[in-house]
């Protein structure tokens, strides 16, 4: 007999830790367990719990999680949500599927657009913040650029301060600066093989390196399990040419 697939699905957490925790606590598929796994580099050093699949007695049942995308930006706990989801995927790679959302894909801009470019390189690549006749936006620092990008082009006006608050909680007694926030975004979005090191920034540490990039590399535009298609958003249905014609 074919195995039964029990699928848990949720989406658009957008950095909201309470939403993630509430969903897991109410789930019939997922649960929290003490984070004591020394091989779990995502959560063990930060939190006292991580997500696991509930143990089921049915031998013919396979449990899966599909996360529908938009992992960060609005809830104030982007790093927590990223680490929890990546930790689960790392421990159950065959049972966890990630979908790319618009708030995930736009993070691909962070690294290249925050790189410190010379004036010549800016003119050559025509990056959008370079002042032209049609674009009067200028930014003198990386902090200014990131704040503008998040608030004016990514629909996340509070994300910068949220990240600063989350880093402050993690660092506890250490004062977190606006440059540290830039460094954190650079570290979470850095491509593989690259380091987010700038001489004028204070490193937050390597624990944040590539978290968003890892999510992007692990996710897909859509995912099909059995007869179910998962994607972020919707597929338009073309109108039928006649009243009784079925759409194939």
Biotite code that builds the C-alpha atoms (Angstrom):
import biotite.structure as struc

atoms = struc.array([
    struc.Atom([0.000, 0.000, 0.000], chain_id="A", res_id=1, res_name="UNK", atom_name="CA", element="C"),
    struc.Atom([1.310, 3.513, -0.780], chain_id="A", res_id=2, res_name="UNK", atom_name="CA", element="C"),
    struc.Atom([2.234, 5.665, 2.175], chain_id="A", res_id=3, res_name="UNK", atom_name="CA", element="C"),
    struc.Atom([-0.093, 8.402, 3.356], chain_id="A", res_id=4, res_name="UNK", atom_name="CA", element="C"),
    struc.Atom([1.501, 11.853, 3.294], chain_id="A", res_id=5, res_name="UNK", atom_name="CA", element="C"),
    struc.Atom([0.436, 14.150, 6.110], chain_id="A", res_id=6, res_name="UNK", atom_name="CA", element="C"),
    struc.Atom([1.297, 17.723, 5.058], chain_id="A", res_id=7, res_name="UNK", atom_name="CA", element="C"),
    struc.Atom([1.557, 20.729, 7.325], chain_id="A", res_id=8, res_name="UNK", atom_name="CA", element="C"),
    struc.Atom([1.453, 24.047, 5.482], chain_id="A", res_id=9, res_name="UNK", atom_name="CA", element="C"),
    struc.Atom([1.859, 27.646, 6.558], chain_id="A", res_id=10, res_name="UNK", atom_name="CA", element="C"),
    struc.Atom([3.123, 30.802, 4.933], chain_id="A", res_id=11, res_name="UNK", atom_name="CA", element="C"),
    struc.Atom([3.947, 34.522, 5.302], chain_id="A", res_id=12, res_name="UNK", atom_name="CA", element="C"),
    struc.Atom([5.488, 34.395, 8.767], chain_id="A", res_id=13, res_name="UNK", atom_name="CA", element="C"),
    struc.Atom([7.387, 37.577, 7.859], chain_id="A", res_id=14, res_name="UNK", atom_name="CA", element="C"),
    struc.Atom([9.624, 37.413, 10.917], chain_id="A", res_id=15, res_name="UNK", atom_name="CA", element="C"),
    struc.Atom([6.789, 37.000, 13.438], chain_id="A", res_id=16, res_name="UNK", atom_name="CA", element="C"),
    struc.Atom([8.073, 34.668, 16.176], chain_id="A", res_id=17, res_name="UNK", atom_name="CA", element="C"),
    struc.Atom([4.709, 34.501, 17.946], chain_id="A", res_id=18, res_name="UNK", atom_name="CA", element="C"),
    struc.Atom([3.001, 33.384, 14.726], chain_id="A", res_id=19, res_name="UNK", atom_name="CA", element="C"),
    struc.Atom([5.611, 30.668, 14.157], chain_id="A", res_id=20, res_name="UNK", atom_name="CA", element="C"),
    struc.Atom([5.460, 29.454, 17.765], chain_id="A", res_id=21, res_name="UNK", atom_name="CA", element="C"),
    struc.Atom([1.653, 29.468, 17.803], chain_id="A", res_id=22, res_name="UNK", atom_name="CA", element="C"),
    struc.Atom([1.463, 27.463, 14.595], chain_id="A", res_id=23, res_name="UNK", atom_name="CA", element="C"),
    struc.Atom([3.929, 24.828, 15.818], chain_id="A", res_id=24, res_name="UNK", atom_name="CA", element="C"),
    struc.Atom([2.177, 24.507, 19.191], chain_id="A", res_id=25, res_name="UNK", atom_name="CA", element="C"),
    struc.Atom([-1.190, 23.951, 17.496], chain_id="A", res_id=26, res_name="UNK", atom_name="CA", element="C"),
    struc.Atom([0.136, 21.654, 14.772], chain_id="A", res_id=27, res_name="UNK", atom_name="CA", element="C"),
    struc.Atom([-0.697, 17.961, 14.474], chain_id="A", res_id=28, res_name="UNK", atom_name="CA", element="C"),
    struc.Atom([2.559, 17.424, 12.572], chain_id="A", res_id=29, res_name="UNK", atom_name="CA", element="C"),
    struc.Atom([5.142, 19.638, 14.264], chain_id="A", res_id=30, res_name="UNK", atom_name="CA", element="C"),
    struc.Atom([6.219, 20.246, 17.853], chain_id="A", res_id=31, res_name="UNK", atom_name="CA", element="C"),
    struc.Atom([8.939, 21.955, 19.853], chain_id="A", res_id=32, res_name="UNK", atom_name="CA", element="C"),
    struc.Atom([11.669, 19.957, 21.578], chain_id="A", res_id=33, res_name="UNK", atom_name="CA", element="C"),
    struc.Atom([14.683, 21.014, 23.673], chain_id="A", res_id=34, res_name="UNK", atom_name="CA", element="C"),
    struc.Atom([17.497, 22.256, 21.455], chain_id="A", res_id=35, res_name="UNK", atom_name="CA", element="C"),
    struc.Atom([20.311, 20.120, 22.807], chain_id="A", res_id=36, res_name="UNK", atom_name="CA", element="C"),
    struc.Atom([21.586, 18.731, 19.511], chain_id="A", res_id=37, res_name="UNK", atom_name="CA", element="C"),
    struc.Atom([25.237, 19.771, 19.259], chain_id="A", res_id=38, res_name="UNK", atom_name="CA", element="C"),
    struc.Atom([25.066, 19.263, 15.507], chain_id="A", res_id=39, res_name="UNK", atom_name="CA", element="C"),
    struc.Atom([22.299, 21.868, 15.220], chain_id="A", res_id=40, res_name="UNK", atom_name="CA", element="C"),
    struc.Atom([24.378, 24.985, 14.613], chain_id="A", res_id=41, res_name="UNK", atom_name="CA", element="C"),
    struc.Atom([21.283, 27.004, 13.795], chain_id="A", res_id=42, res_name="UNK", atom_name="CA", element="C"),
    struc.Atom([19.474, 27.007, 17.136], chain_id="A", res_id=43, res_name="UNK", atom_name="CA", element="C"),
    struc.Atom([21.579, 25.319, 19.835], chain_id="A", res_id=44, res_name="UNK", atom_name="CA", element="C"),
    struc.Atom([23.632, 28.433, 20.645], chain_id="A", res_id=45, res_name="UNK", atom_name="CA", element="C"),
    struc.Atom([20.655, 30.791, 20.686], chain_id="A", res_id=46, res_name="UNK", atom_name="CA", element="C"),
    struc.Atom([17.446, 29.138, 21.834], chain_id="A", res_id=47, res_name="UNK", atom_name="CA", element="C"),
    struc.Atom([16.333, 26.439, 24.240], chain_id="A", res_id=48, res_name="UNK", atom_name="CA", element="C"),
    struc.Atom([14.029, 24.809, 21.681], chain_id="A", res_id=49, res_name="UNK", atom_name="CA", element="C"),
    struc.Atom([13.825, 23.813, 18.052], chain_id="A", res_id=50, res_name="UNK", atom_name="CA", element="C"),
    struc.Atom([11.105, 22.396, 15.804], chain_id="A", res_id=51, res_name="UNK", atom_name="CA", element="C"),
    struc.Atom([10.739, 18.636, 15.289], chain_id="A", res_id=52, res_name="UNK", atom_name="CA", element="C"),
    struc.Atom([8.259, 16.348, 13.593], chain_id="A", res_id=53, res_name="UNK", atom_name="CA", element="C"),
    struc.Atom([5.907, 14.655, 16.007], chain_id="A", res_id=54, res_name="UNK", atom_name="CA", element="C"),
    struc.Atom([6.510, 10.953, 16.438], chain_id="A", res_id=55, res_name="UNK", atom_name="CA", element="C"),
    struc.Atom([3.668, 8.963, 14.927], chain_id="A", res_id=56, res_name="UNK", atom_name="CA", element="C"),
    struc.Atom([2.904, 5.301, 15.458], chain_id="A", res_id=57, res_name="UNK", atom_name="CA", element="C"),
    struc.Atom([1.499, 4.754, 11.957], chain_id="A", res_id=58, res_name="UNK", atom_name="CA", element="C"),
    struc.Atom([4.084, 3.035, 9.772], chain_id="A", res_id=59, res_name="UNK", atom_name="CA", element="C"),
    struc.Atom([2.254, 4.019, 6.577], chain_id="A", res_id=60, res_name="UNK", atom_name="CA", element="C"),
    struc.Atom([2.260, 7.782, 7.275], chain_id="A", res_id=61, res_name="UNK", atom_name="CA", element="C"),
    struc.Atom([4.947, 10.262, 6.187], chain_id="A", res_id=62, res_name="UNK", atom_name="CA", element="C"),
    struc.Atom([4.827, 13.777, 7.611], chain_id="A", res_id=63, res_name="UNK", atom_name="CA", element="C"),
    struc.Atom([5.987, 16.798, 5.620], chain_id="A", res_id=64, res_name="UNK", atom_name="CA", element="C"),
    struc.Atom([6.169, 20.561, 6.045], chain_id="A", res_id=65, res_name="UNK", atom_name="CA", element="C"),
    struc.Atom([5.693, 23.042, 3.229], chain_id="A", res_id=66, res_name="UNK", atom_name="CA", element="C"),
    struc.Atom([6.493, 26.656, 4.063], chain_id="A", res_id=67, res_name="UNK", atom_name="CA", element="C"),
    struc.Atom([4.900, 28.948, 1.504], chain_id="A", res_id=68, res_name="UNK", atom_name="CA", element="C"),
    struc.Atom([7.413, 31.799, 1.549], chain_id="A", res_id=69, res_name="UNK", atom_name="CA", element="C"),
    struc.Atom([7.967, 35.318, 2.949], chain_id="A", res_id=70, res_name="UNK", atom_name="CA", element="C"),
    struc.Atom([10.163, 34.398, 5.878], chain_id="A", res_id=71, res_name="UNK", atom_name="CA", element="C"),
    struc.Atom([11.116, 37.895, 7.058], chain_id="A", res_id=72, res_name="UNK", atom_name="CA", element="C"),
    struc.Atom([10.592, 41.673, 7.291], chain_id="A", res_id=73, res_name="UNK", atom_name="CA", element="C"),
    struc.Atom([7.684, 42.692, 9.522], chain_id="A", res_id=74, res_name="UNK", atom_name="CA", element="C"),
    struc.Atom([7.581, 40.706, 12.759], chain_id="A", res_id=75, res_name="UNK", atom_name="CA", element="C"),
    struc.Atom([10.856, 41.698, 14.411], chain_id="A", res_id=76, res_name="UNK", atom_name="CA", element="C"),
    struc.Atom([12.329, 38.199, 14.665], chain_id="A", res_id=77, res_name="UNK", atom_name="CA", element="C"),
    struc.Atom([13.773, 37.504, 11.219], chain_id="A", res_id=78, res_name="UNK", atom_name="CA", element="C"),
    struc.Atom([16.856, 35.683, 12.529], chain_id="A", res_id=79, res_name="UNK", atom_name="CA", element="C"),
    struc.Atom([14.800, 33.491, 14.875], chain_id="A", res_id=80, res_name="UNK", atom_name="CA", element="C"),
    struc.Atom([12.423, 32.415, 12.112], chain_id="A", res_id=81, res_name="UNK", atom_name="CA", element="C"),
    struc.Atom([15.248, 31.779, 9.648], chain_id="A", res_id=82, res_name="UNK", atom_name="CA", element="C"),
    struc.Atom([17.244, 29.695, 12.115], chain_id="A", res_id=83, res_name="UNK", atom_name="CA", element="C"),
    struc.Atom([14.234, 27.621, 13.185], chain_id="A", res_id=84, res_name="UNK", atom_name="CA", element="C"),
    struc.Atom([13.192, 26.812, 9.609], chain_id="A", res_id=85, res_name="UNK", atom_name="CA", element="C"),
    struc.Atom([16.739, 26.116, 8.395], chain_id="A", res_id=86, res_name="UNK", atom_name="CA", element="C"),
    struc.Atom([17.394, 23.934, 11.424], chain_id="A", res_id=87, res_name="UNK", atom_name="CA", element="C"),
    struc.Atom([14.333, 21.810, 10.644], chain_id="A", res_id=88, res_name="UNK", atom_name="CA", element="C"),
    struc.Atom([15.329, 21.543, 6.979], chain_id="A", res_id=89, res_name="UNK", atom_name="CA", element="C"),
    struc.Atom([18.884, 20.578, 7.952], chain_id="A", res_id=90, res_name="UNK", atom_name="CA", element="C"),
    struc.Atom([17.651, 17.729, 10.180], chain_id="A", res_id=91, res_name="UNK", atom_name="CA", element="C"),
    struc.Atom([14.784, 16.574, 7.896], chain_id="A", res_id=92, res_name="UNK", atom_name="CA", element="C"),
    struc.Atom([15.881, 17.512, 4.353], chain_id="A", res_id=93, res_name="UNK", atom_name="CA", element="C"),
    struc.Atom([13.451, 15.130, 2.634], chain_id="A", res_id=94, res_name="UNK", atom_name="CA", element="C"),
    struc.Atom([10.435, 16.233, 4.670], chain_id="A", res_id=95, res_name="UNK", atom_name="CA", element="C"),
    struc.Atom([10.752, 20.033, 4.502], chain_id="A", res_id=96, res_name="UNK", atom_name="CA", element="C"),
    struc.Atom([10.013, 22.098, 1.393], chain_id="A", res_id=97, res_name="UNK", atom_name="CA", element="C"),
    struc.Atom([10.443, 25.869, 1.074], chain_id="A", res_id=98, res_name="UNK", atom_name="CA", element="C"),
    struc.Atom([8.650, 28.081, -1.461], chain_id="A", res_id=99, res_name="UNK", atom_name="CA", element="C"),
    struc.Atom([10.117, 31.368, -2.684], chain_id="A", res_id=100, res_name="UNK", atom_name="CA", element="C"),
    struc.Atom([8.053, 34.425, -1.768], chain_id="A", res_id=101, res_name="UNK", atom_name="CA", element="C"),
    struc.Atom([8.489, 37.970, -3.002], chain_id="A", res_id=102, res_name="UNK", atom_name="CA", element="C"),
    struc.Atom([10.006, 39.020, 0.343], chain_id="A", res_id=103, res_name="UNK", atom_name="CA", element="C"),
    struc.Atom([12.555, 36.231, -0.013], chain_id="A", res_id=104, res_name="UNK", atom_name="CA", element="C"),
    struc.Atom([13.519, 36.882, -3.620], chain_id="A", res_id=105, res_name="UNK", atom_name="CA", element="C"),
    struc.Atom([14.057, 40.611, -3.092], chain_id="A", res_id=106, res_name="UNK", atom_name="CA", element="C"),
    struc.Atom([16.789, 39.831, -0.546], chain_id="A", res_id=107, res_name="UNK", atom_name="CA", element="C"),
    struc.Atom([18.963, 38.824, -3.474], chain_id="A", res_id=108, res_name="UNK", atom_name="CA", element="C"),
    struc.Atom([19.436, 42.571, -3.965], chain_id="A", res_id=109, res_name="UNK", atom_name="CA", element="C"),
    struc.Atom([20.986, 43.207, -0.545], chain_id="A", res_id=110, res_name="UNK", atom_name="CA", element="C"),
    struc.Atom([24.524, 41.993, -1.213], chain_id="A", res_id=111, res_name="UNK", atom_name="CA", element="C"),
    struc.Atom([25.208, 43.536, -4.652], chain_id="A", res_id=112, res_name="UNK", atom_name="CA", element="C"),
    struc.Atom([23.438, 46.819, -3.909], chain_id="A", res_id=113, res_name="UNK", atom_name="CA", element="C"),
    struc.Atom([25.201, 47.385, -0.580], chain_id="A", res_id=114, res_name="UNK", atom_name="CA", element="C"),
    struc.Atom([28.674, 46.612, -1.818], chain_id="A", res_id=115, res_name="UNK", atom_name="CA", element="C"),
    struc.Atom([30.944, 49.550, -1.458], chain_id="A", res_id=116, res_name="UNK", atom_name="CA", element="C"),
    struc.Atom([31.391, 50.660, -5.038], chain_id="A", res_id=117, res_name="UNK", atom_name="CA", element="C"),
    struc.Atom([33.661, 53.352, -6.317], chain_id="A", res_id=118, res_name="UNK", atom_name="CA", element="C"),
    struc.Atom([32.103, 56.303, -8.124], chain_id="A", res_id=119, res_name="UNK", atom_name="CA", element="C"),
    struc.Atom([33.336, 54.852, -11.395], chain_id="A", res_id=120, res_name="UNK", atom_name="CA", element="C"),
    struc.Atom([31.746, 51.473, -10.712], chain_id="A", res_id=121, res_name="UNK", atom_name="CA", element="C"),
    struc.Atom([28.465, 53.112, -9.744], chain_id="A", res_id=122, res_name="UNK", atom_name="CA", element="C"),
    struc.Atom([28.356, 55.026, -13.011], chain_id="A", res_id=123, res_name="UNK", atom_name="CA", element="C"),
    struc.Atom([29.327, 51.969, -15.024], chain_id="A", res_id=124, res_name="UNK", atom_name="CA", element="C"),
    struc.Atom([26.691, 49.682, -13.495], chain_id="A", res_id=125, res_name="UNK", atom_name="CA", element="C"),
    struc.Atom([24.040, 52.438, -13.327], chain_id="A", res_id=126, res_name="UNK", atom_name="CA", element="C"),
    struc.Atom([22.798, 51.327, -9.915], chain_id="A", res_id=127, res_name="UNK", atom_name="CA", element="C"),
    struc.Atom([19.530, 52.974, -9.061], chain_id="A", res_id=128, res_name="UNK", atom_name="CA", element="C"),
    struc.Atom([20.783, 55.118, -6.196], chain_id="A", res_id=129, res_name="UNK", atom_name="CA", element="C"),
    struc.Atom([23.286, 56.934, -8.404], chain_id="A", res_id=130, res_name="UNK", atom_name="CA", element="C"),
    struc.Atom([21.999, 60.453, -9.019], chain_id="A", res_id=131, res_name="UNK", atom_name="CA", element="C"),
    struc.Atom([20.803, 61.057, -12.551], chain_id="A", res_id=132, res_name="UNK", atom_name="CA", element="C"),
    struc.Atom([18.381, 63.466, -14.171], chain_id="A", res_id=133, res_name="UNK", atom_name="CA", element="C"),
    struc.Atom([15.541, 61.019, -13.548], chain_id="A", res_id=134, res_name="UNK", atom_name="CA", element="C"),
    struc.Atom([16.588, 59.876, -10.067], chain_id="A", res_id=135, res_name="UNK", atom_name="CA", element="C"),
    struc.Atom([17.437, 62.407, -7.397], chain_id="A", res_id=136, res_name="UNK", atom_name="CA", element="C"),
    struc.Atom([17.983, 59.883, -4.602], chain_id="A", res_id=137, res_name="UNK", atom_name="CA", element="C"),
    struc.Atom([21.472, 59.941, -3.156], chain_id="A", res_id=138, res_name="UNK", atom_name="CA", element="C"),
    struc.Atom([22.887, 58.129, -0.160], chain_id="A", res_id=139, res_name="UNK", atom_name="CA", element="C"),
    struc.Atom([26.218, 58.821, 1.439], chain_id="A", res_id=140, res_name="UNK", atom_name="CA", element="C"),
    struc.Atom([26.442, 55.766, 3.697], chain_id="A", res_id=141, res_name="UNK", atom_name="CA", element="C"),
    struc.Atom([25.531, 52.097, 3.635], chain_id="A", res_id=142, res_name="UNK", atom_name="CA", element="C"),
    struc.Atom([23.144, 52.744, 6.521], chain_id="A", res_id=143, res_name="UNK", atom_name="CA", element="C"),
    struc.Atom([21.261, 55.305, 4.434], chain_id="A", res_id=144, res_name="UNK", atom_name="CA", element="C"),
    struc.Atom([21.134, 52.981, 1.464], chain_id="A", res_id=145, res_name="UNK", atom_name="CA", element="C"),
    struc.Atom([19.778, 50.042, 3.443], chain_id="A", res_id=146, res_name="UNK", atom_name="CA", element="C"),
    struc.Atom([17.148, 52.121, 5.232], chain_id="A", res_id=147, res_name="UNK", atom_name="CA", element="C"),
    struc.Atom([15.988, 53.526, 1.899], chain_id="A", res_id=148, res_name="UNK", atom_name="CA", element="C"),
    struc.Atom([15.926, 50.125, 0.219], chain_id="A", res_id=149, res_name="UNK", atom_name="CA", element="C"),
    struc.Atom([13.890, 48.518, 3.001], chain_id="A", res_id=150, res_name="UNK", atom_name="CA", element="C"),
    struc.Atom([11.393, 51.332, 3.465], chain_id="A", res_id=151, res_name="UNK", atom_name="CA", element="C"),
    struc.Atom([10.987, 52.634, -0.083], chain_id="A", res_id=152, res_name="UNK", atom_name="CA", element="C"),
    struc.Atom([11.524, 49.594, -2.320], chain_id="A", res_id=153, res_name="UNK", atom_name="CA", element="C"),
    struc.Atom([10.791, 46.506, -0.191], chain_id="A", res_id=154, res_name="UNK", atom_name="CA", element="C"),
    struc.Atom([7.722, 47.591, 1.769], chain_id="A", res_id=155, res_name="UNK", atom_name="CA", element="C"),
    struc.Atom([9.492, 47.113, 5.118], chain_id="A", res_id=156, res_name="UNK", atom_name="CA", element="C"),
    struc.Atom([9.710, 50.526, 6.836], chain_id="A", res_id=157, res_name="UNK", atom_name="CA", element="C"),
    struc.Atom([10.285, 49.013, 10.302], chain_id="A", res_id=158, res_name="UNK", atom_name="CA", element="C"),
    struc.Atom([12.665, 46.214, 9.334], chain_id="A", res_id=159, res_name="UNK", atom_name="CA", element="C"),
    struc.Atom([15.865, 48.137, 10.068], chain_id="A", res_id=160, res_name="UNK", atom_name="CA", element="C"),
    struc.Atom([14.876, 48.978, 13.650], chain_id="A", res_id=161, res_name="UNK", atom_name="CA", element="C"),
    struc.Atom([13.442, 45.496, 14.157], chain_id="A", res_id=162, res_name="UNK", atom_name="CA", element="C"),
    struc.Atom([16.780, 43.941, 13.212], chain_id="A", res_id=163, res_name="UNK", atom_name="CA", element="C"),
    struc.Atom([18.595, 46.311, 15.572], chain_id="A", res_id=164, res_name="UNK", atom_name="CA", element="C"),
    struc.Atom([16.299, 45.276, 18.428], chain_id="A", res_id=165, res_name="UNK", atom_name="CA", element="C"),
    struc.Atom([16.712, 41.568, 17.668], chain_id="A", res_id=166, res_name="UNK", atom_name="CA", element="C"),
    struc.Atom([20.497, 41.892, 17.582], chain_id="A", res_id=167, res_name="UNK", atom_name="CA", element="C"),
    struc.Atom([20.395, 43.834, 20.866], chain_id="A", res_id=168, res_name="UNK", atom_name="CA", element="C"),
    struc.Atom([18.503, 40.995, 22.523], chain_id="A", res_id=169, res_name="UNK", atom_name="CA", element="C"),
    struc.Atom([20.983, 38.432, 21.209], chain_id="A", res_id=170, res_name="UNK", atom_name="CA", element="C"),
    struc.Atom([24.042, 40.474, 22.208], chain_id="A", res_id=171, res_name="UNK", atom_name="CA", element="C"),
    struc.Atom([22.497, 41.437, 25.559], chain_id="A", res_id=172, res_name="UNK", atom_name="CA", element="C"),
    struc.Atom([25.021, 43.825, 27.105], chain_id="A", res_id=173, res_name="UNK", atom_name="CA", element="C"),
    struc.Atom([26.765, 44.706, 23.860], chain_id="A", res_id=174, res_name="UNK", atom_name="CA", element="C"),
    struc.Atom([25.608, 47.944, 22.236], chain_id="A", res_id=175, res_name="UNK", atom_name="CA", element="C"),
    struc.Atom([24.388, 47.441, 18.687], chain_id="A", res_id=176, res_name="UNK", atom_name="CA", element="C"),
    struc.Atom([24.984, 50.226, 16.183], chain_id="A", res_id=177, res_name="UNK", atom_name="CA", element="C"),
    struc.Atom([23.328, 51.005, 12.876], chain_id="A", res_id=178, res_name="UNK", atom_name="CA", element="C"),
    struc.Atom([26.475, 49.775, 11.139], chain_id="A", res_id=179, res_name="UNK", atom_name="CA", element="C"),
    struc.Atom([26.012, 46.456, 12.926], chain_id="A", res_id=180, res_name="UNK", atom_name="CA", element="C"),
    struc.Atom([22.550, 46.203, 11.387], chain_id="A", res_id=181, res_name="UNK", atom_name="CA", element="C"),
    struc.Atom([24.035, 46.718, 7.926], chain_id="A", res_id=182, res_name="UNK", atom_name="CA", element="C"),
    struc.Atom([26.641, 44.072, 8.680], chain_id="A", res_id=183, res_name="UNK", atom_name="CA", element="C"),
    struc.Atom([23.933, 41.653, 9.824], chain_id="A", res_id=184, res_name="UNK", atom_name="CA", element="C"),
    struc.Atom([21.981, 42.100, 6.588], chain_id="A", res_id=185, res_name="UNK", atom_name="CA", element="C"),
    struc.Atom([25.171, 41.650, 4.596], chain_id="A", res_id=186, res_name="UNK", atom_name="CA", element="C"),
    struc.Atom([26.030, 38.506, 6.525], chain_id="A", res_id=187, res_name="UNK", atom_name="CA", element="C"),
    struc.Atom([22.595, 36.919, 6.212], chain_id="A", res_id=188, res_name="UNK", atom_name="CA", element="C"),
    struc.Atom([22.438, 37.675, 2.466], chain_id="A", res_id=189, res_name="UNK", atom_name="CA", element="C"),
    struc.Atom([26.033, 37.041, 1.452], chain_id="A", res_id=190, res_name="UNK", atom_name="CA", element="C"),
    struc.Atom([26.554, 34.652, -1.483], chain_id="A", res_id=191, res_name="UNK", atom_name="CA", element="C"),
    struc.Atom([28.452, 31.426, -0.929], chain_id="A", res_id=192, res_name="UNK", atom_name="CA", element="C"),
    struc.Atom([32.204, 31.921, -0.849], chain_id="A", res_id=193, res_name="UNK", atom_name="CA", element="C"),
    struc.Atom([31.953, 35.635, -0.071], chain_id="A", res_id=194, res_name="UNK", atom_name="CA", element="C"),
    struc.Atom([32.495, 37.403, 3.238], chain_id="A", res_id=195, res_name="UNK", atom_name="CA", element="C"),
    struc.Atom([30.602, 40.460, 4.442], chain_id="A", res_id=196, res_name="UNK", atom_name="CA", element="C"),
    struc.Atom([33.624, 42.219, 5.878], chain_id="A", res_id=197, res_name="UNK", atom_name="CA", element="C"),
    struc.Atom([33.987, 45.963, 5.710], chain_id="A", res_id=198, res_name="UNK", atom_name="CA", element="C"),
    struc.Atom([36.679, 47.911, 7.509], chain_id="A", res_id=199, res_name="UNK", atom_name="CA", element="C"),
    struc.Atom([34.204, 50.394, 8.974], chain_id="A", res_id=200, res_name="UNK", atom_name="CA", element="C"),
    struc.Atom([31.779, 47.809, 10.360], chain_id="A", res_id=201, res_name="UNK", atom_name="CA", element="C"),
    struc.Atom([31.824, 45.836, 13.581], chain_id="A", res_id=202, res_name="UNK", atom_name="CA", element="C"),
    struc.Atom([31.293, 42.119, 12.999], chain_id="A", res_id=203, res_name="UNK", atom_name="CA", element="C"),
    struc.Atom([28.317, 40.579, 14.733], chain_id="A", res_id=204, res_name="UNK", atom_name="CA", element="C"),
    struc.Atom([29.803, 37.112, 14.327], chain_id="A", res_id=205, res_name="UNK", atom_name="CA", element="C"),
    struc.Atom([29.696, 34.258, 11.857], chain_id="A", res_id=206, res_name="UNK", atom_name="CA", element="C"),
    struc.Atom([26.483, 32.722, 13.190], chain_id="A", res_id=207, res_name="UNK", atom_name="CA", element="C"),
    struc.Atom([24.417, 34.915, 10.833], chain_id="A", res_id=208, res_name="UNK", atom_name="CA", element="C"),
    struc.Atom([26.438, 34.228, 7.699], chain_id="A", res_id=209, res_name="UNK", atom_name="CA", element="C"),
    struc.Atom([24.350, 33.272, 4.720], chain_id="A", res_id=210, res_name="UNK", atom_name="CA", element="C"),
    struc.Atom([21.085, 32.439, 6.523], chain_id="A", res_id=211, res_name="UNK", atom_name="CA", element="C"),
    struc.Atom([18.907, 34.094, 3.884], chain_id="A", res_id=212, res_name="UNK", atom_name="CA", element="C"),
    struc.Atom([21.102, 32.731, 1.100], chain_id="A", res_id=213, res_name="UNK", atom_name="CA", element="C"),
    struc.Atom([20.710, 29.221, 2.518], chain_id="A", res_id=214, res_name="UNK", atom_name="CA", element="C"),
    struc.Atom([16.951, 29.644, 2.500], chain_id="A", res_id=215, res_name="UNK", atom_name="CA", element="C"),
    struc.Atom([17.002, 30.881, -1.106], chain_id="A", res_id=216, res_name="UNK", atom_name="CA", element="C"),
    struc.Atom([19.204, 27.969, -2.170], chain_id="A", res_id=217, res_name="UNK", atom_name="CA", element="C"),
    struc.Atom([16.858, 25.484, -0.471], chain_id="A", res_id=218, res_name="UNK", atom_name="CA", element="C"),
    struc.Atom([13.621, 26.929, -1.863], chain_id="A", res_id=219, res_name="UNK", atom_name="CA", element="C"),
    struc.Atom([11.747, 26.579, -5.134], chain_id="A", res_id=220, res_name="UNK", atom_name="CA", element="C"),
    struc.Atom([9.267, 28.693, -7.084], chain_id="A", res_id=221, res_name="UNK", atom_name="CA", element="C"),
    struc.Atom([6.726, 25.926, -6.640], chain_id="A", res_id=222, res_name="UNK", atom_name="CA", element="C"),
    struc.Atom([6.469, 22.432, -5.194], chain_id="A", res_id=223, res_name="UNK", atom_name="CA", element="C"),
    struc.Atom([4.210, 19.548, -6.246], chain_id="A", res_id=224, res_name="UNK", atom_name="CA", element="C"),
    struc.Atom([3.377, 16.789, -3.775], chain_id="A", res_id=225, res_name="UNK", atom_name="CA", element="C"),
    struc.Atom([1.008, 14.216, -5.172], chain_id="A", res_id=226, res_name="UNK", atom_name="CA", element="C"),
    struc.Atom([-1.767, 16.158, -6.889], chain_id="A", res_id=227, res_name="UNK", atom_name="CA", element="C"),
    struc.Atom([-1.210, 19.338, -4.837], chain_id="A", res_id=228, res_name="UNK", atom_name="CA", element="C"),
    struc.Atom([0.739, 22.293, -6.235], chain_id="A", res_id=229, res_name="UNK", atom_name="CA", element="C"),
    struc.Atom([2.172, 24.778, -3.734], chain_id="A", res_id=230, res_name="UNK", atom_name="CA", element="C"),
    struc.Atom([3.333, 28.243, -4.744], chain_id="A", res_id=231, res_name="UNK", atom_name="CA", element="C"),
    struc.Atom([3.444, 31.774, -3.370], chain_id="A", res_id=232, res_name="UNK", atom_name="CA", element="C"),
    struc.Atom([0.496, 33.665, -4.811], chain_id="A", res_id=233, res_name="UNK", atom_name="CA", element="C"),
    struc.Atom([-1.809, 32.147, -7.405], chain_id="A", res_id=234, res_name="UNK", atom_name="CA", element="C"),
    struc.Atom([-1.958, 30.841, -10.948], chain_id="A", res_id=235, res_name="UNK", atom_name="CA", element="C"),
    struc.Atom([-4.506, 32.615, -13.178], chain_id="A", res_id=236, res_name="UNK", atom_name="CA", element="C"),
    struc.Atom([-7.105, 30.446, -14.867], chain_id="A", res_id=237, res_name="UNK", atom_name="CA", element="C"),
    struc.Atom([-7.856, 31.377, -18.476], chain_id="A", res_id=238, res_name="UNK", atom_name="CA", element="C"),
    struc.Atom([-11.569, 31.883, -19.179], chain_id="A", res_id=239, res_name="UNK", atom_name="CA", element="C"),
    struc.Atom([-13.354, 29.068, -20.975], chain_id="A", res_id=240, res_name="UNK", atom_name="CA", element="C"),
    struc.Atom([-14.362, 29.834, -24.555], chain_id="A", res_id=241, res_name="UNK", atom_name="CA", element="C"),
    struc.Atom([-17.805, 28.300, -24.019], chain_id="A", res_id=242, res_name="UNK", atom_name="CA", element="C"),
    struc.Atom([-20.003, 27.979, -20.972], chain_id="A", res_id=243, res_name="UNK", atom_name="CA", element="C"),
    struc.Atom([-19.663, 24.199, -20.717], chain_id="A", res_id=244, res_name="UNK", atom_name="CA", element="C"),
    struc.Atom([-16.023, 23.903, -21.787], chain_id="A", res_id=245, res_name="UNK", atom_name="CA", element="C"),
    struc.Atom([-13.779, 22.628, -19.003], chain_id="A", res_id=246, res_name="UNK", atom_name="CA", element="C"),
    struc.Atom([-10.358, 24.136, -18.436], chain_id="A", res_id=247, res_name="UNK", atom_name="CA", element="C"),
    struc.Atom([-7.606, 21.625, -19.034], chain_id="A", res_id=248, res_name="UNK", atom_name="CA", element="C"),
])
